[in-house]
Amino acid sequence: MKADSLGRRQISWNSSSAPSEAGLRERRHWGRRKGPALSTRQAGLFDTLLPRLAVTLEPGRDPRAYFSGRPVSDVWLEVGFGGGEHLAWQAEHHPDIGHIGAEPYVAGMAKLLSKIDDKAIGNIRLYAEDAHDIVSALPDASIDRVFILFPDPWPKTRHHKRRFIQMEMLGQLARLMKPGAELRFATDDAGYLVWALERLMAHPTFMWLAERSADWRARVPDWPETRYEAKALRAGCACTYLRFRRV
């Protein structure tokens, strides 16, 4: 770890030091990993708090076991939590639920670590690598809710294969979700919305819960706004909120 010209410490991110297991898929980080230099406090939390919350993957392990010392009734998974506003809110409002967040972006992880530290949130565990890894490692019927909120739309046609929502991924999510579990997806990109709907509607395991247009034009009460969503709305973008049941 080194300091920049302003005295702020910067993390030299080495994926080999992050939680990993032999045999997991090769990591492919298409998005950026690093952002602004971390503050001294944020860098310190990477040294002290993240190791205590980091999930070291054990394929097939019951995810409730990652919350040692704090029994949880169920586990929810958020893929790509950004700055962690949504994940922290859910953990605070559902203290009996274990929450796992996967996010490789260092600045986003730092923001969530600060929130956890400020509010002493004890029911969050973190994975700082490719979300595909943890999806592959989780056992069948082990997750009660999945959040995929405002993922990178990769708008260029040649990059569509990088989108998280793919038929293969939906099959993996269907495997690890319990019957009746809920999948929540949100986007402000019209192209990605069509892409996601086509695949979710075509997958036999997922049932769209919308009964009227208001159901996908507005968030339900226990779905807080994220910072990215607020930015999109200020820019005049229309956001869409999809809820699917695993059947």
Protein Blocks (a to p, Z undefined) as FASTA:
>chain_A
ZZdfkopacddddfklpccdehiacdddfbafbdcdddfklmmmmmmmmmmmpccddehi
afklmmghiacfbdcddehjlnommmmmmmmmmmmbccddddfbfklmmmmmmmmmmnop
akbccdfbdfklmmmmpcghkbfbdcdehiafklafklmmmpmbdfklmmmmmmmpcghi
acddddfbfklmmmmmmmmmmpmkbccfbfbfklmmpccfklccdfklmmmmmnopacdd
dddddZZ
